């Protein structure tokens, strides 16, 4: 499983790198704060919304602690997507929120 830490993701964003981040948390969790610019697709809807994603792009998956994003990683990878899991999830995130 390809992984980045929250610090690595924060560093990449601060450098101006464009990342396609998918937050797989539930609506109430995202309302409490999310990484600026993320795509919100709750894990339970990922199967039904994966047609919105482009297999030629890389996606970084985020959840609360890393478990759900790990499951999303396995699911999307099995369907031919290039994905990365953010270890520690939003619990480890110290960067900006919106």
C-alpha positions in Angstrom: 0.0 0.0 0.0 1.4 3.4 -1.0 1.2 5.8 1.9 2.0 9.4 2.9 2.0 10.7 6.4 -0.2 13.7 7.2 3.0 15.8 7.5 4.2 14.7 4.1 0.8 15.7 2.6 0.9 19.1 4.4 4.5 19.7 3.1 3.5 18.8 -0.5 0.5 21.2 -0.3 2.6 24.0 1.2 5.0 23.6 -1.7 2.1 24.2 -4.1 1.7 20.6 -5.4 -1.8 19.9 -6.6 -3.1 16.7 -5.0 -6.4 15.0 -5.8 -7.5 14.3 -2.2 -10.7 12.3 -1.5 -12.1 12.5 2.0 -14.1 9.3 2.7 -15.5 10.4 6.0 -19.2 10.9 6.7 -20.9 14.3 6.2 -20.9 15.2 9.9 -17.2 14.5 10.2 -16.4 16.6 7.2 -18.5 19.5 8.5 -16.2 19.6 11.5 -13.3 20.5 9.2 -11.6 19.2 6.1 -8.4 19.7 4.1 -9.0 22.6 1.7 -9.9 21.5 -1.8 -10.8 17.9 -1.0 -13.4 15.9 -2.9 -15.9 14.4 -0.4 -17.1 10.9 -1.2 -18.2 9.0 1.9 -16.8 5.4 1.9 -20.3 4.0 1.5 -20.9 5.9 -1.7 -17.5 5.3 -3.3 -18.7 2.3 -5.4 -21.5 4.4 -6.8 -19.4 7.5 -7.5 -16.1 6.1 -8.7 -17.3 6.8 -12.3 -16.5 10.5 -11.4 -12.8 9.7 -11.0 -10.2 9.5 -13.7 -8.0 6.4 -13.8 -5.1 8.4 -15.3 -4.9 10.6 -12.1 -3.5 9.7 -8.7 -5.8 10.1 -5.7 -4.9 10.5 -2.1 -7.4 9.0 0.3 -8.2 10.5 3.8 -10.5 9.5 6.6 -10.6 10.0 10.4 -7.7 7.7 11.4 -6.6 5.8 8.3 -8.9 2.7 8.5 -11.6 3.7 6.1 -9.2 5.3 3.7 -7.3 2.0 3.7 -10.5 0.2 2.7 -11.1 2.8 0.0 -7.6 2.3 -1.2 -8.1 -1.5 -1.6 -11.4 -1.0 -3.3 -10.2 1.6 -5.8 -6.9 -0.1 -6.5 -8.8 -3.3 -7.3 -10.7 -1.3 -9.9 -7.5 0.0 -11.6 -7.0 3.4 -9.8 -3.7 4.8 -8.7 -4.2 5.6 -5.0 -2.3 6.7 -1.9 -3.5 6.4 1.7 -2.8 9.1 4.2 -1.7 7.3 7.4 -3.1 8.6 10.7 -6.0 10.4 8.9 -7.4 13.7 10.1 -6.3 12.8 13.7 -2.7 13.4 12.5 -3.5 16.4 10.4 -2.0 19.7 11.7 -2.5 21.8 8.5 -5.1 24.2 7.4 -8.8 23.3 7.6 -11.8 24.7 5.8 
